[in-house]
Amino acid sequence: MLHGIHVPLVTPFGPDGALDVPSLERLAHHVLTEGAAGLVALATTGEGALLTADERRRVIATCRKVSDAYGTPLTVGAGTIGTDESARQALDRATSADLLLAVVPYYVRPTDEGVLDHFAAVGAAAGVPLIVYNVPYRTGKTLRVETLLELLATGYVAGIKHCAGAIDADTLTLLAEGHGVLGGDDAFLYPLLQLGAAGGVTASANVAPAAFAAMAGAVRDGDPARARHLHNALLPLVNALFAEPSPSVIKAVLAERGLIADAAVRSPLRPPAAAPVTSALDGLRKLAV
């Protein structure tokens, strides 16, 4: 289930701030038709932490329906700062998910042993495989590579969404000795795939799913020249999409293209400046898959 490009969908809102289910469903169909391997609901890109409980249920139900229509896996975000609440979320959301994307506990910076205990409890509650979301520049917690490999060796962790922000020594060790590693930093996806990553959880693929799917496919098929060409073509787009806090630019581009009805984001996020949106649209026009 972990191969290829899994798209952490944005959550569209209307001008009144209400959840826009038709736009969400339209976008989900679009990315899967364009070659994405699966959907991710309630991720950071989906503003999952900013939704109400009812909105989260409706997002999951919509993504489940579309995933079933395509026969593709659905990953659902779950997890927070505490173990008990993370386990409760896992138990609740696993009923509609094939996998759960569970973030490393943030802010409190537990020990690595505490993180191992945390995921053991979440995995036991979930009953479906976990993808551990390792993003130290957001959580404030850097795990030893030995801890990441220990998590991958458990029966309840299927993979790791790895966002180191660089190709560092630990990333090289993780890719050499681990399995099921998914790139989570869009700009680094190509080198991670070349080094053996199984795929990616790729926010920019909301905007360019066919190009990202083609890049992953070229690596898989042993065509590094095509994969590198696509990486180089995608990089300006990725840089523009992340020029402001995500997903504000992504949503603006999707709205401009008619894939969602409105570009609204929830506070404390703000609408983006015009320049990165213009740059992203220009980069998108220049893509040739």
C-alpha positions in Angstrom: 0.0 0.0 0.0 3.0 2.3 0.5 4.3 2.6 -3.1 3.9 5.7 -5.2 2.5 9.1 -4.5 -0.1 9.5 -1.7 -1.7 12.9 -1.8 -2.5 14.7 1.5 -5.6 16.4 0.3 -6.4 20.0 1.1 -9.7 20.5 2.8 -11.7 23.0 0.8 -13.9 25.6 2.4 -16.6 27.9 1.0 -16.5 31.7 1.2 -18.5 31.4 4.4 -15.9 29.1 5.9 -18.0 25.9 5.8 -16.6 22.6 4.6 -17.0 22.2 0.8 -17.6 18.5 0.3 -18.3 18.7 -3.5 -14.9 20.3 -4.0 -13.1 17.8 -1.8 -14.7 14.9 -3.8 -13.8 16.5 -7.1 -10.2 17.0 -6.1 -10.0 13.4 -4.7 -11.2 12.0 -8.0 -8.8 14.2 -9.9 -5.6 13.2 -8.2 -6.4 9.5 -8.4 -7.4 9.7 -12.0 -4.0 11.5 -12.6 -2.1 8.6 -11.2 -1.8 9.1 -7.4 -1.5 5.8 -5.5 -3.7 6.8 -2.6 -5.3 9.6 -0.6 -4.4 11.0 2.9 -7.1 12.7 4.9 -6.7 15.0 7.9 -3.0 15.6 7.3 -1.2 19.0 8.0 -2.0 20.0 4.4 -5.7 19.2 5.1 -5.7 21.6 8.1 -6.9 18.6 10.1 -6.2 20.3 13.4 -8.4 23.2 12.5 -11.5 21.2 11.7 -14.5 20.3 14.0 -15.2 16.7 14.9 -18.1 16.7 12.5 -16.1 18.1 9.7 -13.4 15.4 10.3 -16.0 12.7 10.0 -17.3 14.1 6.7 -13.8 14.5 5.3 -13.0 10.9 6.1 -16.3 9.6 4.7 -15.8 11.5 1.5 -12.3 10.2 1.0 -13.3 6.7 1.9 -16.0 6.7 -0.7 -13.7 7.9 -3.5 -10.9 5.5 -2.4 -13.3 2.6 -2.6 -14.3 3.6 -6.1 -10.7 3.5 -7.3 -9.6 0.5 -5.1 -6.8 2.7 -3.6 -5.8 2.9 0.1 -6.9 5.7 2.4 -4.6 7.0 5.1 -6.1 9.1 7.8 -4.1 11.4 10.1 -4.4 10.7 13.8 -2.4 11.7 16.9 -1.6 14.6 19.1 0.7 15.6 22.0 -0.6 12.9 24.4 -0.7 9.2 24.2 -4.2 8.6 25.6 -5.8 11.0 23.2 -3.8 9.8 20.3 -4.9 6.2 21.0 -8.5 7.4 21.2 -8.2 9.1 17.8 -6.6 6.0 16.4 -9.4 3.7 17.6 -12.0 6.0 16.2 -10.5 6.8 12.8 -9.2 3.3 12.1 -12.7 2.1 11.3 -12.6 4.0 8.0 -8.8 3.9 7.3 -6.4 1.4 5.7 -3.5 3.2 7.4 -3.1 5.9 10.0 -0.6 8.7 9.7 0.5 9.2 13.4 2.7 12.1 14.2 5.6 11.9 16.7 4.5 13.6 19.9 5.3 17.3 19.6 6.3 20.1 21.9 6.9 18.1 25.1 10.0 16.4 23.5 9.7 13.0 25.2 12.6 10.5 25.3 13.0 8.1 22.4 11.9 5.4 24.8 8.8 7.4 25.5 8.1 7.7 21.8 8.4 3.9 21.4 5.9 3.4 24.2 3.6 6.0 22.7 3.5 4.3 19.3 3.1 0.9 20.9 -0.1 2.1 22.6 -1.4 3.9 19.5 -0.7 0.8 17.4 -2.5 -1.5 19.8 -5.5 0.8 19.8 -5.6 1.3 16.0 -5.7 -2.3 14.7 -4.5 -1.0 11.3 -0.9 -0.2 10.3 0.7 3.1 11.3 2.8 5.4 9.2 5.0 7.3 11.7 5.2 11.0 10.8 8.7 12.0 11.6 9.0 15.8 11.2 11.5 17.1 13.8 11.4 20.7 12.5 7.7 20.8 13.4 7.6 18.6 16.5 10.8 19.7 18.2 11.8 16.1 18.7 14.6 14.4 16.7 14.6 10.6 16.9 17.7 8.6 16.7 17.9 6.6 13.5 18.1 3.5 15.7 14.7 4.4 17.1 13.2 4.9 13.6 14.6 1.5 12.6 13.2 -0.1 15.8 9.7 1.3 14.9 9.9 -0.1 11.4 10.7 -3.5 12.9 7.5 -3.6 14.9 4.4 -5.3 13.7 2.2 -2.2 13.9 4.3 0.3 11.9 4.1 -0.1 8.1 6.3 2.9 7.2 7.7 6.3 8.1 6.9 9.6 6.5 10.3 11.1 6.8 10.8 14.9 6.8 14.4 15.6 7.8 14.6 18.7 5.6 17.9 17.3 4.1 19.6 14.2 2.9 21.6 13.7 6.1 23.6 10.8 7.5 20.6 9.4 9.4 18.4 9.6 6.3 21.0 7.6 4.4 21.1 4.9 7.1 17.3 4.8 7.4 17.0 4.2 3.6 19.8 1.7 3.5 18.6 -0.4 6.5 14.8 0.3 6.7 11.7 -0.3 4.5 8.6 1.6 3.8 10.2 5.0 4.0 8.0 7.7 2.4 9.4 11.1 1.4 7.6 13.9 3.1 9.7 16.9 1.9 8.5 17.5 -1.6 11.7 19.1 -2.8 13.7 16.1 -1.7 11.4 13.4 -3.1 13.4 12.6 -6.2 16.7 11.9 -4.4 14.9 9.9 -1.7 13.2 7.8 -4.3 16.6 7.2 -6.0 18.0 6.1 -2.7 15.2 3.6 -2.1 12.2 5.3 -0.6 8.9 3.5 -1.3 7.1 6.6 -2.4 6.0 9.9 -1.0 3.3 11.8 0.9 3.4 14.8 -1.3 1.4 18.0 -0.7 2.4 19.5 -4.1 0.7 16.6 -5.8 -2.6 18.3 -5.0 -1.6 20.6 -7.9 0.5 18.3 -10.1 -0.4 14.7 -9.4 0.4 13.4 -12.9 3.9 14.8 -12.9 4.7 13.5 -9.4 3.3 10.1 -10.3 5.4 10.1 -13.5 8.5 10.9 -11.6 8.0 8.1 -9.1 7.2 5.7 -12.0 10.3 6.7 -13.9 12.5 5.9 -10.8 10.6 2.6 -10.4 11.1 1.7 -14.0 14.8 2.5 -14.1 14.6 5.7 -16.1 16.7 8.1 -14.1 17.0 10.7 -16.9 13.3 11.1 -17.1 12.9 11.1 -13.4 15.6 13.8 -13.0 14.0 15.9 -15.8 10.7 15.8 -14.0 12.3 16.7 -10.7 14.0 19.7 -12.2 10.7 20.8 -13.8 8.8 20.4 -10.6 11.3 22.1 -8.3 10.3 25.7 -9.1 6.6 24.8 -8.6 7.4 23.2 -5.2 9.4 26.2 -4.1 6.5 28.5 -5.0 3.9 26.3 -3.3 5.9 26.4 -0.1 6.9 30.1 -0.2 4.1 30.8 2.4 2.7 28.5 5.1 1.0 25.5 3.4 -1.6 25.0 2.1 -2.4 28.7 1.3 -0.6 28.8 -2.0 -1.7 25.3 -2.9 -5.3 26.2 -2.3 -5.0 29.4 -4.3 -3.6 27.5 -7.3 -6.3 24.8 -7.1 -9.1 27.5 -6.9 -7.5 29.3 -9.9 -7.7 26.1 -11.9 -11.3 25.3 -10.9 -10.4 22.1 -8.9 -11.8 23.7 -5.7 -14.4 26.4 -5.6 -12.6 28.7 -3.1 -9.1 29.2 -1.8 -10.1 29.9 1.8 -7.9 28.8 4.7 -8.6 28.8 8.4 -7.0 31.1 11.0 -4.2 31.4 11.9 -3.4 30.7 8.3 -3.9 33.7 5.9 -4.4 34.1 2.2 -1.1 34.2 0.3 0.5 37.1 -1.5 0.0 37.3 -5.2 3.6 36.7 -6.2 4.0 33.0 -5.1 0.7 32.1 -6.6 1.7 33.7 -9.9 5.0 31.8 -9.7 3.3 28.5 -9.0 0.9 28.9 -11.9 3.7 29.8 -14.2 5.6 26.7 -13.0 2.6 24.5 -13.5 2.1 25.8 -17.1 5.7 24.9 -17.9 5.3 21.3 -16.8 5.2 18.7 -19.5 4.7 15.1 -18.3 
